[in-house]
Amino acid sequence: MLYPHINPVLVHLGPFQIRWYGLMYVVGFVLAYMIMVRTARRKRYNLTREDIEDLLTYCIIGLILGARLGYCLVYNTLYYWHNPLEIVAVWEGGMSFHGGLVGVLVSGWIYSVKRNKSFWMLADLGAIAAPLGLFFGRIGNFINGELYGRVTHMPWGMVFPGAGPYPRHPSQLYEAFFEGVVLFLIIYRISKRRLPHGVIFCCFLVAYGTIRFFLEFFREPDPQLGFILGPFTMGQLLCSIMIIFGMLLLQSRLK
C-alpha cells in the first residue's frame, strides 16, 4: 500500500502557510475545551467556562513549550545544540508527548496556585480531555509522514517518503486509535465513578504509558537514538517511568 502523500501545507497565504500539523493541534485544543466545559458541569468540578478558558490558555503554552523542548533536549540534543534557531520551527514537527505532559503539569500547577484551585481536580479534567487531542496529534504525524513504523509484510504496510523502499507499519494510525479513541473510552468510563481527585489522572498515566509502551514495538526508533536499552526505545523507557510513577501516585490518592 502506498502512502497517500498528503501535502503538509493546507493553504498558502502569501509568505505564510497553514499546515495540517498545526491545524490538527487547533482541532485538538477546541475539542479539549468542549470536553472540559461539558465535564465541568458536574458538581464535583468547581469551575466556570471562564475558568476553563484561562486554564486552557495556560495549558496550551505549557504544552507547546514542554513538547518542543522535550523533543529537542531528549530526542535530538546534538542537532538543536548546533542549530538553536530551529527549536522554534514547531510547524516542521518534532514534539515530545512526555515533554508536553511535563509542560502542562507545570502550567496547570501555576494556574492552580494563582487561582486557588485544586491541582488534582484540574489534572483529572485535563486527563479526560487529553486523549482526543492525542488522536489529532497522531493524525498530524501521519500527514507529515513522520514517526512511521518498522518494516512489515502486512498488506496495510505503507512506503513512507524518506523511509526507504520497504513497506512499514502506519504506526501513527495505530497510536491515533489506541492512544486517542481507546484511551478516551477508558478514561471517560472511569470518570463516571465518584473517585478522589487525582485518581483519573493517575489512571491516565498508567493507561497511556502501557498502551504507548506496546505500540513502540511497531514504531521505528528515532534514528539519532536507536535502541537505548536492549530492544527498548527512549519512548518505552519514559513510558516505564510514567507507569511506575502513576501507580505509586494512584496508591497515595486512594488512601
TAUR-V254808 format. One record per residue. RES is the residue in one small letter. D_FIRST is the distance of its C-alpha to the first C-alpha in whole Angstrom. Layout:
res=RES d_first=D_FIRST
res=RES d_first=D_FIRST
This chain:
res=m d_first=0
res=l d_first=4
res=y d_first=7
res=p d_first=9
res=h d_first=12
res=i d_first=15
res=n d_first=18
res=p d_first=20
res=v d_first=23
res=l d_first=24
res=v d_first=27
res=h d_first=29
res=l d_first=33
res=g d_first=35
res=p d_first=35
res=f d_first=33
res=q d_first=29
res=i d_first=28
res=r d_first=25
res=w d_first=22
res=y d_first=23
res=g d_first=26
res=l d_first=26
res=m d_first=24
res=y d_first=27
res=v d_first=30
res=v d_first=28
res=g d_first=28
res=f d_first=32
res=v d_first=33
res=l d_first=31
res=a d_first=33
res=y d_first=36
res=m d_first=36
res=i d_first=36
res=m d_first=38
res=v d_first=41
res=r d_first=40
res=t d_first=41
res=a d_first=44
res=r d_first=46
res=r d_first=46
res=k d_first=50
res=r d_first=49
res=y d_first=47
res=n d_first=50
res=l d_first=48
res=t d_first=48
res=r d_first=46
res=e d_first=47
res=d d_first=47
res=i d_first=43
res=e d_first=43
res=d d_first=45
res=l d_first=43
res=l d_first=39
res=t d_first=41
res=y d_first=42
res=c d_first=38
res=i d_first=36
res=i d_first=38
res=g d_first=38
res=l d_first=34
res=i d_first=33
res=l d_first=36
res=g d_first=35
res=a d_first=31
res=r d_first=32
res=l d_first=35
res=g d_first=33
res=y d_first=30
res=c d_first=32
res=l d_first=35
res=v d_first=33
res=y d_first=29
res=n d_first=30
res=t d_first=34
res=l d_first=35
res=y d_first=33
res=y d_first=34
res=w d_first=38
res=h d_first=38
res=n d_first=36
res=p d_first=38
res=l d_first=37
res=e d_first=33
res=i d_first=34
res=v d_first=34
res=a d_first=31
res=v d_first=29
res=w d_first=27
res=e d_first=25
res=g d_first=24
res=g d_first=25
res=m d_first=27
res=s d_first=28
res=f d_first=28
res=h d_first=31
res=g d_first=33
res=g d_first=33
res=l d_first=34
res=v d_first=37
res=g d_first=38
res=v d_first=37
res=l d_first=40
res=v d_first=42
res=s d_first=42
res=g d_first=43
res=w d_first=46
res=i d_first=47
res=y d_first=47
res=s d_first=48
res=v d_first=51
res=k d_first=52
res=r d_first=52
res=n d_first=53
res=k d_first=50
res=s d_first=49
res=f d_first=46
res=w d_first=45
res=m d_first=45
res=l d_first=43
res=a d_first=41
res=d d_first=40
res=l d_first=39
res=g d_first=37
res=a d_first=35
res=i d_first=35
res=a d_first=33
res=a d_first=31
res=p d_first=28
res=l d_first=27
res=g d_first=27
res=l d_first=25
res=f d_first=22
res=f d_first=22
res=g d_first=23
res=r d_first=19
res=i d_first=18
res=g d_first=19
res=n d_first=18
res=f d_first=14
res=i d_first=15
res=n d_first=17
res=g d_first=14
res=e d_first=17
res=l d_first=17
res=y d_first=14
res=g d_first=14
res=r d_first=15
res=v d_first=13
res=t d_first=11
res=h d_first=11
res=m d_first=10
res=p d_first=7
res=w d_first=6
res=g d_first=6
res=m d_first=5
res=v d_first=7
res=f d_first=10
res=p d_first=13
res=g d_first=16
res=a d_first=14
res=g d_first=14
res=p d_first=12
res=y d_first=10
res=p d_first=7
res=r d_first=9
res=h d_first=10
res=p d_first=10
res=s d_first=14
res=q d_first=15
res=l d_first=14
res=y d_first=16
res=e d_first=19
res=a d_first=19
res=f d_first=19
res=f d_first=22
res=e d_first=24
res=g d_first=24
res=v d_first=24
res=v d_first=25
res=l d_first=28
res=f d_first=29
res=l d_first=30
res=i d_first=32
res=i d_first=34
res=y d_first=35
res=r d_first=36
res=i d_first=38
res=s d_first=39
res=k d_first=41
res=r d_first=43
res=r d_first=46
res=l d_first=46
res=p d_first=48
res=h d_first=46
res=g d_first=44
res=v d_first=42
res=i d_first=39
res=f d_first=38
res=c d_first=39
res=c d_first=37
res=f d_first=34
res=l d_first=34
res=v d_first=34
res=a d_first=31
res=y d_first=29
res=g d_first=30
res=t d_first=29
res=i d_first=26
res=r d_first=25
res=f d_first=26
res=f d_first=24
res=l d_first=21
res=e d_first=21
res=f d_first=21
res=f d_first=17
res=r d_first=17
res=e d_first=18
res=p d_first=22
res=d d_first=23
res=p d_first=24
res=q d_first=27
res=l d_first=28
res=g d_first=26
res=f d_first=27
res=i d_first=31
res=l d_first=32
res=g d_first=31
res=p d_first=27
res=f d_first=28
res=t d_first=27
res=m d_first=29
res=g d_first=27
res=q d_first=28
res=l d_first=32
res=l d_first=32
res=c d_first=31
res=s d_first=33
res=i d_first=36
res=m d_first=35
res=i d_first=35
res=i d_first=38
res=f d_first=40
res=g d_first=39
res=m d_first=40
res=l d_first=43
res=l d_first=44
res=l d_first=43
res=q d_first=46
res=s d_first=48
res=r d_first=47
res=l d_first=48
res=k d_first=51
